Amino acid sequence: MLFNKEIKREILELTQSLIAIKSNYFNEDEVMTYAYEWLLHNQLKPEYHFYHDEKITGFKGKNIIGKIQGGMDGKTILLNGHLDTVNICEGWNRNPLDPIIEEGKLFGVGSLDMKSGVAVLMMAIKMFHSLHPKFKGEIIYSFVSDEEGPYGLGTTYLIHDGLLNKAELAIVTEPSSGFSKVPFPCLCLGARGGYSYKVILKGKTAHAANPDKGISAIIDASKLILALENMALKEDPELGKGDICIIGINGGGEACSVAENCEISIFRHIVPGENKQTIINEIKSAVKIADIHSEHEVIFRPAPVPDSDGFLPYIVDKNHEDVKKFKEVVYATLGEDLNYAYFQSIGDFNSLGARLNIPTLVFGPDGGNYHSSNEYVYVEDIWKSTQILLSYLEKLLIE
């Protein structure tokens, strides 16, 4: 359906209202309240889901989850979006919490990643519910916290608590075009995964006047880093190669002494066929190539709950029937062909696609400067994304 001016204004005002609420990760209470009350006002029966990460961060967080049942047998669709943003960075030449429009771009922190995508979900759910009191299947919607934080705790705990187990297909309205730089309309059909880990090296101290009598953990760490930089990595036909990114190095010891200790922090993006064991084997190979003499140990980041210490890669087949239906909807709505892409980094879509093991489609607006100053989203794409999502739900659950 084509949206009139009133509907477009409502979508835009909802997006602006969400942007105006500061909600950097671990500080989402206010935006959660706003979204909850909006959903409640529109008879969408939201509920809060509370969780507590006692093991690592100590964070007590909340999500919003709701269900709309159609009364007939059919597919269960999960709609997911995160309400948090990154911390506001320096470099803005405008107020990041004052969502203004200039030349068709809506500026503000989280405008692209992903308050506009959340507004798309909220409006599509509202309109579908209003237009179709009876349908085939069920819609589960979830608006989560801490996606931008270190563990994606919101979605992690929804999965851990078994609240998403019925889902057969997930749609995440992250900015697929904005992230991939593939022109809108763009559907992302997978993403690389990733693990954060450390290599702890222990050498042997000696006086700095006689370094040959010791084993420098810092020198061995440097050799190991160079060996890792030259490792041949597995290549996937869709996701490409993974990456080994050295994100920190810390070492040293006593004054005027050979460094006995050093620690390397690494983020490793992975593709299908790579996992924690292949990373361990990779380090063993690099140690051998570098010919280091320090003792070494690989330590992966601890997990808040089982199986959440990293992000697994996933891919959805272009020939999957639900992907074909999405392509049909895009052409019928916009008269344009659908573009495809794959994410190079990680997000809640990894948890849904890999841990729930369901097709997870990522589709949202285009824009720029996400995780940076002067972030923006194209206003037209917010409206178009809402139209497409509403029509897609109708194709899945009505036709």
N, C-alpha and C positions, 0 to 999 in steps of 0.2 A: 504494500500500500504506500501511496505517496503521502508524506506528512504535510499537514497544513502549517500555517504560521504559528498557531497556538501551540501545537505539539513541539515544533522546533524550539520555540521560546522556552517551553517547560524543560526540555532536555538541556538547553544551554544554561538556564538558571540553576538547575540541579548540579551541573558540572561546576559552575562558578561557586556555588555554595560549598561543595566538597573541597575545592581548592582553597577556599578562604579559611578553612579550619586547619591549623597547624597539627600535623600528625606524623612527625618523624617516628621511626620505629621505636617501640617500647613506650610511646606516648600517644596511644590511639584512643583513649577513652572518649574524648569529646566527639571525634568523628564517628565512632561506633554508636554513640547515643543519637547523633543526628540521623545516621542511616537507619538505625532501628526504629526511630519514631516515624520516619518517612514511610518505611515499609508497613509499619503498624497502621498508620493513617490510611494507607491504600489497601487495607484488608489482606495483607500478604502473609500474616501469621509468623512473624519472625520470632526466633528464640535466641537467647545468648548461650554460647558454649564457653565455659570457663576452663582454663588449664593453668597448671603451675609447673614450671620447669625447676624442680628442686635440685637437680643434679649439677647443672652447669651455671646458668645465668641467674637463677633465683627469681626469674620474671614470672609474675602473675598476669596472665593475659586473657583476652576474650575474643571470640569470633561471633559473627551472626550467621545463623543457619535457619533455613526454612524449607518447607515442602508444599508443593501444590499438586494435588492428586486429581487426575482427570476422570476417574470413575470407570474407566475401561482399560482392558489389558493393553499394554504397550511398553515402549522403551523408557528406561529411567535416565534422564539427562541431568548431568551436573553442570551448573554454571558457577564459575569461580573467579573471584577478583580480590585484590588486596587493597586495603584502605590506608596503609601506611606509606610514607615516602622516605627517601633518604634525608639525612640532615641537611639543612639549608647551608649551601656553600657560599663562599665569597665570590664577588664578580658580577652580582646582579646590578643592572642599571635601572631597575624598577623594583617595586615592592613585591616580593615573591608570593605574598599572601593576598595580593590585590589583583584578582583575575580580570585583566582587561584585554580587549580585542583590538588588534592593529593589523590591517591588511589581511583579514581572514584568518589570523592566528590568535588563539587564546593563550595568553602567557600566564605562568604561575608555577610554583613548585608542585610537582606531581601532576601537572596538567596532561602530560603525555603518559607518564608512568606512575600510577595508571588511574587517576581520578576520572578521566574522561571515559575509560573503559568500564569503570564501575557504574558511572551514570548510564552508559549504554545498557548494561545488564539490568539495572534497576528499572529503567523505562521499558525495556523489552518485556520484562517479567510483568510489570504493571499492565501494559497494554494487552499482552497475551491473556492474562487472567481476566481482564475486563471483557475481551472479545470472545473468549472461549471457556465458558464455565464447565463444559464437558469436552474431554479429549482422551486420546489413547496414551496411557502411560503416566509418568510422574516427572515433575521438575524438582530437583534439589538445588537450592542456591546457597552459596557460602561466600561471605565477605570477611576476609581474614586479616589478622594482625601479623606483624613481624615478618613479612615476606622479604623486606629489604635488609633485615637484620642477619645475624650470622648463621642462623639455623632454619629459617623459614618455619618458626615454631607454630604459627597458626594452623597452616595446612597439615603440618606434621602431626599435631595432636588430634585434628579431626580424623585423620587416617588411623592413628594409634587407638583412638577411642571407638573405632568401628562405625562412625557416623556416615561414611561415604561408601560403604561396602556394596550397596545396591546399584551404584552408578554403572551404566554400561557405555556411556560416552560422555566425555568432558569437553566443555568449551570454556576457554580462558581468554578474556578480552584484553590481554596485554597488547601493546602497540606493535603488531607484527610488521607493519611497514616501517614504522619508526625505528625499530630495532635492527631489522635486516637490510634496510635501505633498498628494498625492492618496492616498486611503485604500488600504491593502493589501487585496487583491492588485492591484498596479499594474505594467503593462508600459510601459516607455519605448521609443518608436519613432523616436527621432531626437534631435538636439541642435543648437543653434546652434554655429557655429565661432567662431574668433577669431584676431586678429593683434595682436602687440605691436610698436609702432613709435615712432619719435621724429621730431619736426620740429625741425630745427636752424635757428635764425634768426640772421642776422648783420646788424647795423645799422651805425651809424657813430658813433664816439665823438666827444665834444665836452665842453667844460668844463661842469660842473653849473650854473655861473652863466649859461650861454647854451645851454640845452637845445634851443632851436629850431634851433641850428646842427648838431645831430646827429640820428641816427635811433635811438631807443631800441628795442632788441630785446625788452626786457621789456614795454614798452607794446604793441608789435606782437603779441607772444605773447598778451597779455591780450585784445586785439581778436580774434585768431584763435580763442582758446578760446571766447569768447562767440559767434562765428559758428558754430563747430562745434556748440555746445550747441543752436542753433536750426535745424540742418540737418534737412530732411525725409528720413526713412530708409525704405527699402523694407520692406514688410510681407509676411510669409509666412503663409498661412492656418493652418499648424500651429505654426510656431515663433515667430510674432509678429514684432516688429521687433528689429533689432540695437541695440546701445548704443555710445555713444562715452564712454568713461570716462577723464578726465584723472587719471593716477596720479602725476604728478610734474611740477614745474617748477623749473628751476635756471638762474640767470643772474646777470650782474653783470660788473664790470670793475674799473677803477682807482678809487681813492678820489676823490670829488668829480668824477666823470665820468659822462657818459651811458653807459648799459649797451650795450656793443657786441655782446654775445653772450647768447643765451638758448636753452634746450633744453626742449621739452615732451615728456613721456613719456605715451603714450596706449595704452590697451587697447581694441580695437574688436571687439565681438562682431558676427558677421555671420550672415546667413541666405542660403539659396540665391539665386544671382543676384548676390551680392556677393563680391568677391575683392580681391586686392592692387591691381589696376588701378582698381577702383571706389573704393578708399580713396584712391589717389593723385588721382583726379579730384575726389573729395570735398574734399581739401585745396586743390586749385586753386580750386574754387568758393568755399571759405571765405576764401581769400586775397583773392579778388576782392571778395567781400562786405565783408570787413573793411577793404579799401583800405589794406593795410599796405605799407610801403616797404622793409622789411628783405629781404635775400636769404633764401631758404629752401630747405631740402632735406629730403626724406622718407627716413628710413633704417629699414628693417625689421630686426627681430631676426635675427641670423645663425643659420644652420641647422647642427646637428651633422652631418647627412647631407642629401643633396638631397631637396627637397620636404617638409622637416620644420620649416620656419621658422614655421609657423602651424598652425591646426586648421581643417579644412574642415567645413562643416555637412553633415548627412545626414538622410534621412527614409526610414523603411520603410513601405510601403503597408499599411494595416490589412487589406486584402483579400489580402495575400500568404498562400499556403497554409500556411506555417510559423507565421504569426501566428494563423490560424484554428485550427490544431492546438493552439497554446498556450492559446488561449481554451477549447477543449474540455477540455484537461487540467485547467485551473484549476477549471472547473465540476464535473468528475468527481471531483476530489480534495477540494475544499472545499465544493461546493454553492453557490458564489458566482459572480457575474459578474465578469469581468476589467475593471479600469479601465485607461485609457490616459493617457499623459502624454508630454511632451517636455522634455528638459533645457534649461535656459537657459544653462548654462555648458559647459565643455569637459572632456574626459578621454580616456582611451585608446580609448573607444568611437568617438570621432571618427576616430581613425587607422584603426580596423578598418572602420568603415562607409564612410568616404570614400576612404581610400587602397587598401584591399583591394577596395573596391567590392562588398561582400557585405552581405546583410541582417544587421544587428547589433541584437540584442534585449538590453535592459537590464532585469534583474529581480532584486530583492533585498528585504530586510526593511525594516520601518519603524522609526523611532526619532527621536532628536533631538540637537541640539547638535553636529553634525559640524563639524570645524574650530574647535571652541570648548571651553570647560571643561565638565566633567560630561557628556561625550558618552555616549549610551546607545543600546541596541538592544532591541527587544521580543523576549524569549526565545521566545515562541510563534511569532513570525514566522520565526525561524531554522529551527525544526522544519518549519513549513509550506513554507518556501522549498525546503528539501531534498527534501521529499516531491514537490513540484511539479516540480522539476528532474529528479529520478529518473524520474518518470512521463513527462515530456516526452522524455527521451532514449529511453525505451522506445517511445514512440509514433513517434518519428522513425526508430529503428534496428531495432526488433523487429517492429512490426506490418506 
